[in-house]
Protein backbone atom coordinates (compact mmCIF):
# COMPACT_ATOMS: atom_id res chain seq x y z
CA UNK A 1 0.00 0.00 0.00
CA UNK A 2 1.30 3.43 -0.98
CA UNK A 3 0.25 6.88 0.14
CA UNK A 4 0.39 10.45 -1.04
CA UNK A 5 -1.65 13.60 -0.56
CA UNK A 6 -4.49 15.16 -2.46
CA UNK A 7 -2.17 18.12 -3.18
CA UNK A 8 0.48 15.81 -4.66
CA UNK A 9 -2.20 14.53 -7.04
CA UNK A 10 -2.92 18.08 -8.26
CA UNK A 11 -5.59 18.51 -5.60
CA UNK A 12 -6.11 21.23 -3.05
CA UNK A 13 -5.40 19.79 0.39
CA UNK A 14 -3.14 17.56 2.43
CA UNK A 15 -5.65 14.73 2.89
CA UNK A 16 -3.88 11.38 2.65
CA UNK A 17 -4.81 9.16 -0.28
CA UNK A 18 -3.82 5.48 -0.13
CA UNK A 19 -3.93 2.68 -2.65
CA UNK A 20 -2.49 -0.69 -3.59
CA UNK A 21 -2.27 0.32 -7.26
CA UNK A 22 -2.10 3.59 -9.20
CA UNK A 23 -5.64 2.93 -10.42
CA UNK A 24 -6.99 2.43 -6.90
CA UNK A 25 -5.28 5.59 -5.69
CA UNK A 26 -6.64 7.56 -8.65
CA UNK A 27 -10.17 6.34 -7.91
CA UNK A 28 -9.89 7.22 -4.21
CA UNK A 29 -8.52 10.63 -5.13
CA UNK A 30 -11.44 11.21 -7.50
CA UNK A 31 -13.92 10.19 -4.78
CA UNK A 32 -12.27 12.57 -2.30
CA UNK A 33 -12.33 15.49 -4.73
CA UNK A 34 -15.97 14.84 -5.65
CA UNK A 35 -16.96 14.77 -1.97
CA UNK A 36 -15.11 18.00 -1.31
CA UNK A 37 -16.69 19.70 -4.32
CA UNK A 38 -20.17 18.52 -3.28
CA UNK A 39 -19.57 20.07 0.13
CA UNK A 40 -18.88 23.39 -1.61
CA UNK A 41 -15.09 23.47 -1.28
CA UNK A 42 -13.91 26.16 -3.70
CA UNK A 43 -10.24 25.12 -3.57
CA UNK A 44 -11.07 21.64 -4.88
CA UNK A 45 -13.32 23.13 -7.55
CA UNK A 46 -10.40 25.31 -8.66
CA UNK A 47 -8.07 22.29 -8.71
CA UNK A 48 -10.48 20.39 -10.97
CA UNK A 49 -10.82 23.40 -13.25
CA UNK A 50 -7.03 23.62 -13.46
CA UNK A 51 -6.75 19.96 -14.41
CA UNK A 52 -9.52 20.35 -17.00
CA UNK A 53 -7.60 23.18 -18.65
CA UNK A 54 -4.91 20.68 -19.59
CA UNK A 55 -5.30 19.07 -22.99
CA UNK A 56 -6.31 15.42 -23.12
CA UNK A 57 -2.71 14.58 -24.07
CA UNK A 58 -1.35 16.56 -21.11
CA UNK A 59 -3.76 14.81 -18.75
CA UNK A 60 -2.75 11.42 -20.12
CA UNK A 61 0.95 12.26 -19.78
CA UNK A 62 0.43 13.39 -16.19
CA UNK A 63 -1.32 10.11 -15.38
CA UNK A 64 1.34 8.02 -17.11
CA UNK A 65 4.05 9.87 -15.13
CA UNK A 66 2.09 9.25 -11.93
CA UNK A 67 1.83 5.53 -12.70
CA UNK A 68 5.57 5.33 -13.43
CA UNK A 69 6.39 6.94 -10.08
CA UNK A 70 3.74 5.11 -8.05
CA UNK A 71 6.07 2.50 -6.53
CA UNK A 72 8.47 5.18 -5.35
CA UNK A 73 5.75 6.77 -3.20
CA UNK A 74 5.92 6.43 0.57
CA UNK A 75 4.57 3.20 2.04
CA UNK A 76 1.33 3.56 3.95
C-alpha positions, 0 to 999 in steps of 0.5 A: 500500500502506498500513500500520497496527498491530495495536493500531490495529485494536483488537488487542493489539500493535504488529505492522505490518499492510499492505494495498492495500485495507481488505479486504486489511488486515482479512484480514491482521489477522485472520490475525495475530490468529488466529496469535497466539491459537493460540500462546496469546497472552492479550492477543490473546484479550482483544482479540478478546473485547473486539471480540466484546462490541460489538454487530453494529451497533457492529462494522459501524460500526467497520469502516465508519469504518476503511474511510473512513479507510483512505486516510489511513493511512501509506504502507507 
